[in-house]
């Protein structure tokens, strides 16, 4: 069974308690054990990455072996340069100016100018949690010892992380050919330039913020250290981690909304028979069907007797495709999310930069120039995940639409009106909100990875556009929250409208829990009322993870006898 998304995790370096993302009183924070993490460039796990993303505070340090390997590689890099090797970003300029040599006296100054010239991003800033994770990811890739940077540079990055300082990193500008713009903005803060940074809810110029946090005011990059900071996919990876966590939570919520829909329509249970899905031989699909069975376990509504109570004397031969194919659609998305965790772990423990420094067979070191900053695999995986998120939105909207019509809801009051039908219009306009959002989701699901644009005089003639991909994914997750809120709100209403006629039959043990959770915050609809507040409350229920937690609790071994 999948681990709850906010479960406390055990880090490789020891057992620690992870705090939630919500702000906490100072007294409580002081009593909490802050998660501690050692970087070695090779062993960051998915659980640790989620910890860095979601904890209020973290403490991260560079491991001794990595420190020694980094120092040795740095000496080898300097020796290769002294022997005359010409190297991109070290003693040669960047991009279309790659053939311009840099005099030795200008190479340290060049690092500062690289950061200034590349910090040209615009748009919304990354969430502080995501910015922090991007810094930890970059530090870990450096800890592999193949980029040629000093261990002191990693120490500086982690000094800011541990102090709770995050650079303000704009979302727009990166082409997925390295996270140049956002990481350059981070570099300006690391070096003490007056770029914006944040600390304890306050934003200001880096010198002021660093002083407030008790962090040294400046740091000078050595030759060749600007490019390893910005040439890589750490920001895309951090945003991908955040998206996967969000998507897992929303998939849990869909499971709950679907179970409520099944009860409201007294659906037939055969579509979730384990034998059918085992014969399909897709483990994630088998699990999706098991989750549905567990949530509706014990239902009397979804039986022949329950259906007869609502006037259905004929057997329900089979329900619509949207109902019968949900385990297949959800299972495919579960598999995509499981694959994503593996892609992220590999990316987090890889040398994603150019150039790299390697030992030579006969002794010494040499630079090798390539394209390890390229985020093609991540970009295409993000596009694929976005397509499936959009499809889940389509599916949810189709199901909520069925609740409006007598034929497809199997005799629920028209439009889910709680009072006299006709005088009351019910929830038809609530459902229209989902209809309005789904085309936006479909448009945003266009794969940005197929829309490469050449840049920089043809020197960078193919770009992954992975940052555009992950921005579109998060935009669709935002929309999915509301589409699912519509689904939840309407399914709960459907149950309430017929509960008196169905009083002799129990709801499933998971669905009764979910229905109660909805009703703790939103009253059933009687006569028509102003519905925007209801939908906003439902969206908050989805976004906060409360419904996801209810689903996970219902599926836990102690939730009820059907959960295992």
N, C-alpha and C positions, 0 to 999 in steps of 0.2 A: 504494500500500500504506500502511496506517495506521502512524503513527509509534509506536514503542514507548513505553509509558506512562512509563518512567523515563529516556527519552532526554535527554541534556543539551540544553538549549535555548539559542538566541541571543536575547538581549533586544534591543529596539529601540535601546537606548542603547549597545550594544556587545556584543562576544562575551564571555561569562562562563562559568565552570564552576559547575555547580549540584551541591551535595552532596546525598547521600541523607538519609533521615529518621532513620537510625539514629544513636545517640550515637557520637561519635568522640573519640579521645584528643585532649587539648589541643594536643599538638605537631602533629598532622595538621591540626586546624582552623586553627591559626595559619598554616599554609602555603597554605591554600585561598584562592582568590579569592572574595570575598563578592559575590553578585549585586547589582548596582546598578540602580535603577529611578527614572526621573523621571516624576512625575505631571503631566498636563496636562488631565485630565478628559475626554479624548476618544479616547485611543488605547491603553488597556489591552487586551492580547490574551489569548486563552485560554492560550497558552504562558506568558506572564508570570504569570498568576494561578496556574497550577500550580507555577511556580517559587516564588512566595511561599508557597504551601501546603507545599511539600516540602523546601525548602532548610533547612539548620540555622540559617543567619543570612541576613539581607538588609539592604541599605541603600537607603532610599527617601527622595527629596526632592521638594519642590514646584518645578515649573518656573517660570522667571522671568516668562514671559508670563502664566501663570495667576495668579501672585502679584500682578501689576499689575492684572489684570482683577478679581480678588477685592477688592483695595483700592478700586478704583473703584466696584464694586457696593456695598460697605459704605458708602462715603460717600453714594451715592445712596439707600440704605435709610435712613440716618440723616436725610437731608434730607426724605424722604417722611414720616417720623414727625414731624419738626419742623413739617411743613406741616399736620399734623392727621390723617393717615390712621390709622384704628384697625385694628390688625393682630393676628391670633391668635398668641399665644405671645410677642409682642413688647411690646405695651402692653395686651394683653387676656389673661385667664387661659385655661385649657385645658379641653378636653372639655366636659362639661355646664356648666362655669363660664365658658364662652367669652364671656358677656356682661358679666363682671365686669372693670371697668377696673383697670389697675395703675398706681398713682402712680409718677411718675418715680423717686422716691427708693427704691422697692422693686424696681425691674426687674432689677438685678444680683443681689440676694438671691433673687429669684424663680427664677433659673437654678439656683442650688444646691438650692432646695427642689423644683424639678421633678425633678432627678436623684434626690434622696432619696426622694421619694414614688413614683417610677416604678421604683426598684430593688427590686422585690418578687418577683422570680423565684425559683423553687425548682428542685430536681432536680439531676441531674448537670451538671457544668460542661462547657462546650465544650472540646474538645481545644485545646491551646495553638496548634497550627498553624492551626486554623480561626478561633480568636479573633484571631490576628494578621492573617489574610487579611481578616476582617471590618473591622478597623481600616483596612487599606490601601484596601479598597473604599470605606469611608466617606470617607476623605481624598480619594480620587479624585473622588467625586461632588461634594464641596465645591469641588474645584479647578475645576469648570466655571464657578464664579462666579455662580451663580443663587440661592444660598441666603442670601447676605448676611452670611456669617461672615467674620471677619478671617483673613488668611493665617497669622497667628500661631497660630490655633487648629489649623490643619493641621500647622504645625510642631510643636506640642505632641504631637499624635497620633503623628507620625512619630518624634519623639524617643523615645517609648516603644518603638515598633517597632524602631528601630535599636539600642536598648540591650538588646533581648531581654526586655522586660517585657511580660507579658500579663495583662490583668484576668481575674479569675475570673467567667465569664459563665454564669449558669444557663440551662438549656435551656427550662424550662417557664414559661409566662406569656404569651408573645407570641401574639396572634391573627392574625398576618400583616397587621395594620393598623399597619405600622411595627414595628420590633423594639424596642419600648419598654423592656421589662424588661431584657433582656441588654445593650443599649447604654447604659441608665442606669447599670447596674453598672460598665460601662467608664468612663462619665463620672465616676463617683465616684473611680475610680483616677486618671484624668487630672487631676482637680482636687486630688488629695492627701488625700481623705477616707479614713478608716480602713476601707475596703472591701478584701476579699482580692485579692491579686495574686500573680503567680508570676515567678520569676527563677532560672534555672539549677537547676531542679528543686526549688526551695524555695518554699513558699507562706506568706504572712503579710500583715499589714495594709499597705496601700499606702505609708504613710510609711516603714516599715522597708524595704520592698522597693525603693522608689525610691532611698533612701539607699544601699542595697547596690549598686544598679546605677549610681550616680553621676549620677542624674537629679534635676533641680530638684524640691524637695519639693512645690510647689504651683503651681496655675495658676487664675486667676480668669476665669470665663466672662463675656463682655460681654453686654449686652442682646441677647436673641433667639438666643443660641448653643446653648442646651440642646436646643431642639426640632429643629434640623437634625441634631444628633447622633443622636437617638433615632427621628426620624420618617422611616423608610425601610426598605429590605429588605436591608441589607448582611449581616446575620447569616444570613438565609434563603439569600441568594446564596452566601455562603461555604460553608454546609453543602451546598448543591446542587453546587458545584464538587467538594467532597470526595466526594459520592455518585457523581457521574459518573466520577471517576477510579477509585473502587472498582468501579463497575459495569463499566467497560471492562476492568479487570484480571480480574474474574470471568467476563466473557464470553470472554476469551482462554482462561481455565481450562476453561470449558465446551467450547470447541472441542477442547481437548486430551482431556478426558474422553470426549467423543463419539467422537473418533478411536480411542481405546483400546477403547471399546464396540464399534465397528464391526469392529475386528480380532478381538475375542474372540468375536463372533457370526458372523464371516466374512460380513458383509453384502454385498449386491450393490451395485456401484458406479454403476449407471445412474441412481440418484436424484440424483447430483451432476454429471451430464453438463452441460457448459457450455451446450449448445444449448437444453436445457429452460429453464434459468434466464434466458438471454438473451431467450428468447421471452416470459418473464413481464415483462420491461422494468422491473425494479426493481433499480437498480445495487447497492444494499446487499445484496440477495439474491444477485446474481451474485457479489459478493465473498465472501459467506459460503460459497457452494458451492466457490469457488476455494480458500479456506482449507482446507476439508475435503479436497479433492483433493490439495493440496500436502502435508498431513500424512500421508496414506495412500499417497502416491506410491511406487511400487515394491513395494507389498504383493503377496505371493503367497498370503496367507491369504484375501483377498477375491477369489478367482478360482474358476472351476468346479473346477479341479484341487485347489485348497486345500480347498474344501468337500467334495470326494470323499474326501480324506484323513480326514475326520471322519465318513464314511459317508453323506454327502448325494449320492446318485446322481441324483436328479431336479434339474432346474434350479430355482434360486431365482427364482420369477416376480417377486415384489416383496416388499419388507419392509413392516413396519407403518407406519402414518401417522406415529408419533412419529419414525421414522427419515427417511422421505421428506420430511416437512414441516420438518425442522430448518433447512434453509437459509432457508425462508420466515420462520420464527419468529425465528431469529437475525438475519436481514437486517432485519426490522422493528425489532428492538432496536438494531441498529447505526445505523439511520436515526434513531431517537429520540435516541440519544446524540450523533450529529452535529448534530442540531437543537439539542440542549441547549447545545452550545458557542456557537452563535450567539445564543441567548437570553441566556446569561450575559454575553457580550461587550457586548451592547446594554445590559443592566442595569448593568454595571460602569461604563459611560460615559454614564449618564443622571442627571438631577437628580431623585432619588427623595426628595422632601421636600415639606412644605407649611408655610407659604406659600413662594412663590418671588418673586424680585425681577427685574423686567424694565425695560429702557430704555423710556421713553415716546416716541412718535413726535415730539412737539414739544419734547423735551428733558427731562432729569431722569429719575427712576425711580419705579416704583410697585410695590406688593405685589399679587400675585394669589393668591387662596386657592383651592385645588383638592384633588385626591386623589392626587397622584403618589407617595405612600407605598404605595399599594395594590399588593400582589404577586399579583394574580389570575392573570396569565399564568404566572408562575413556579409558583404553587400548583397550577394545573391540569396543567401540564407535569410537575411532580413526581409528582402522582397518576397520570398516565398512565405515567410511567417505572416507578413502583412496581407497577402492574398487570402490566407486561411482565416485571419482575424476578420477580414471583410466578409468572407463567406459565412462566418459564425454570425455576424451582424445581419446578413440576409436571412439566415435561418431563423434567428430570434424574431425578426420582424414578421416573417411569414407566419410563425406560430402565434404571435400576439394578434395578428390580423384575423386569424381563424376564430378567435374568441368573440368577435363582434357579430358574426352571422349565425342565425339559428341552425342552418344546415350543418355548418362545419364545427360549431361548438356543441352540437347535439343538445339544442333546446335551452341554452342559456338565454336570459332576457336580451333582446336586441340592443346592441351597443353597450352591453353591460350596464344598462341604466338601473340605478338603485331604487328609483321611484317609478311613477307612472310613465310607461314608455310612450314617447311622442311629446308629452309635456316635458319630459326629461330626455336630453340627448346623450347622456351617459359619457362614455370614455372614447368616443370615436375620434375626437381631436387629440387626445393623448396618444392614441395609436398613430395618428398622422405625423407626430413628431418623429417617430421611428422611421416612417416612410420618407420623411424629408432628409433624414441623416444617411440612409443607406446609399443613395446615389453619390453622396459626397465620399463615403467610404470606398465605394467601387472606383471612383475617380482617383482617390489617393492611393489605391492599390496598384496603379500602373507602375511596373517595375522600373525604378530609376536606374538600375544597373544596365538597362538597354539604351539609356539616353546619354551615353558618354559624349563629352564635348572636348575638343582639343584646346590646349592652353599653352601660353608661353612660347610663342613662335614655333610651335610644333615639337618642341623638346619634350613636352608632356602631352603627347598626342592621344592618349587614351586614359580615361579616369573612371574609377569605379562608381563614383557618385554615391558612395556608401553613407555619407552623412545625410544626403537628401533622402535616402532610403529609410534611415532610422528616424528622421524627423517625421516622415509620412507615417511610419508605423506608430509613433507616439500620438500623432494626430488622430489616427484611427482608433487607438485604444481609448482616447478621450471620448470619441463618439460612441464607441461600443458601450461605455459606462451608461450613457443615457438610453441607448437602445435596450439594454438589459433591464434598466430601471422601468421602462415602459412594460416590458414583458412581465416582470415581477409584480408590478402594481396591478396589471390587468388580470393576471392569473389568480392573485389573492382575492381580487374582487369577484371573479368567477366562482371561487369556492364559497365566498360569503353569500352570494346570491341564492345558492341552492342548499346551504347547510341545514336549513330546517327540514327540507324534504329528505335529506340524506342523514338525518340525525341517528338513524339506527345503524349506521355504518361508520367505522373509524377511518380516518385518514392514515396514510402510511406513517411509520414512526419517525422518519426523517422529515416528511412534508409537514406534519403537524408542528414540528419544531420551527421550521422555516416560516410557516404561516404566522405563528405567534411572534416571531422576530419582526416581521413586517408590521403587524398590528401594534407592536409596542410604540411605533413611531407614526403610523398613518392609520386613521380611522377608515372603515369601509365607506364607500360612497352611497349616500341615500339620494335625496333630491340633488339636482345639479348644484355645484358650488365652484368657486374659483379653484382651478386644478393645478396651476403652476406651482404653488407651494407643495402640493402632494408629490408632483413629479420631481421637484428639487430635493425633497426629503428622500425619495426613493433613490435618486442618483447619489446622494450622500451615503446611503446605506451600501450601495454598490462600491463606490469609490473608497470608502473607509475600510473596506474589507470585512465589515461585520457579517454580511451574508456568506462570504467565503468561509469565515471562521465557523459559522453555524453549520455549513455543509461539512467541513472537516471534522467538527465535533460529532456530528451525526454519524460519520463514517469511522470514527475511532473505535477501537475494540470494545471500549466501555460504553459507547454511545447507545447501543441496544443489541439485542441478540442477533439481529440480521446484519450488523455492520461488518463483521469479519469477512 
